[in-house]
Amino acid sequence: MKISEIMSRAVEVARPQDSLQSVARQMRDIDAGVIPVCDGQTLKGMVTDRDIVIRAVSEARSFETPVSEVMTSDVEYCYDDDDITAAADKMAELQIRRLAVLDHDQRLVGIVSLGDIAQQGKDKTTGQALEEISEPSRHP
C-alpha cells in the first residue's frame, strides 16, 4: 500500500513569517501539535508545540517572533508513492511519529502519522515502528 492512500491531504500550514502566537493559535484551533511551514507549496520546516516551548518560551522570545526562527528546518519526509512499510521503518529509525509527504516535485502534498499507518498497516509493521520510536533516544 502506498502512502498516498493513507496520508492526510488536508494539512494546515504556516508561513515562515507567521508569528509564534498565530501559529500557536492555529495549533490550538486544529488541535495539532505540529504544523508544516511552507513558502507556497515548498516545505521549509516543521514547527511543533515543543519547538515553541523549548526554543521560544524558555528564551522569553516575543509572541511576534517569526516561526522560522524556532522551526526545525531539517525535516524528514517521504514521497507520496512510497510504501507504508518504508515510511514506518523510517519513523522507527528516526524515532518520529509523523512524516511530511512530498511529491517528486518536492511539493508538500500531505502528512502521514503512525496512527495513519496503524489504521491501514499490518499490526507487525505498526507495532515494530511504535516499539522503536518509543525506545530511549539513540541520538546524542
N, C-alpha and C positions, 0 to 999 in steps of 0.2 A: 504494500500500500504506500502511496506517495504522500508526502507532507501536504501537498495542495488539497488533498481530500479531507484532512482533519484540522488544518490550521484555522485560526480566527482571521477573517479578512477585514472585518470592521474594526480597525485599530485606530484608537485616538492617538494623535501625535502632538508633540510640542515643537516649536521652532527654537533654534539656538538662542535667539534674542529674548524669548519669553522670560518673564521674571520668575524667581523661585516661588513667590506667593501664588502667581497664576497657575503654575504647574502643580503646586500642592493642592490648590482648589480643584483643579482638573482631576487629580488622583482621587480626591475625596468624592467628587461628583460621579465618577465612573467606578468607584470602589476598586481601584487598581493600585498596586504597589510599584508598578514600573510603567514608564511611558517612553516610547522611542522618540528621539529628537531628530527631526528631518529638515533639510533645506529642500523644499519641493518634495520630490519622492526619493531623494538621496538620503540614506541613513547616515547621520553624523555621530550618533551616540545613543546611549540609553541613560535614563535617569531613574533611580529608584528612591523610594521613601528613605531608605538607609543612606543613600548618597546625600540627600538633603540634610539629614540629621548629622552625619559624620563630617561632611565637607562644608556645610553651611552653618547650621545652628551651632555646632560646637565651636566654630570660629567667629561667632557673632556677626555673620555677614548680613547685609541688608536684605530685606524682603524683595528689593528691586534688582538684586544681583541676577544677571543673565544665567539661565540654566546651563549654558555652555561652559560656565566656569566650574560647575560641580558634577557634570555628567561624566559617565565613563565613555571615553572616545574609542577605545579598543574593543569593539563589540563583536561578539561571536555570533555567527549566523549559519543558516543552512539555506539551500536552494529549494524552491517550491517543487522541484521534481526529484528531490532526494527521497530515499526510502525511510520510513519511520524508524526502522531499526538503526540505521546510521545516525539519525538525529538523537535517538535515545542513547546510543553509545557515546556520542559527542557530549551530551548533557552529563552523563555519568563520569566521563573522563575529566571534564572541566568543573564538575560539581555545581552545575547551574540547573535551574528549574524551567527556564524559558529561553527560546532562541528566536531572534528576528528571522523572518523568511524573506529572501530576496529572489527576484527573477534573474535571469542571466544577463540582464542589462544593469544589474546592481541596484534596482529599484525595490524599495520596501513594498511587499505585497501582502504581508501578514505577520502573525506571530504564532508560535506553537509552544505549548506548555506541556509539562509532564502529565498534567491532567488530561489534555487532549489525547496524548499517546495512551494513557491508561484507559480511556473510554473506547478506543478503537484497536489498540495494540494487543499483543499477546501478553498474558499475565507474567510470563517469564521475562520478557523484554522489559516491561514496566517495573517489575519487582527488582530486577537486577539494576536497572538505572537508579531507582529510588534508593536502593541499598548503597550504591557507590556515591550518590550525591550526598547522602546523609553521613558518610564516614567523616571523621575529623579531617580537616584540610590537609592536603599533601603539599600545599604551596607554602613557601616561606612567608 
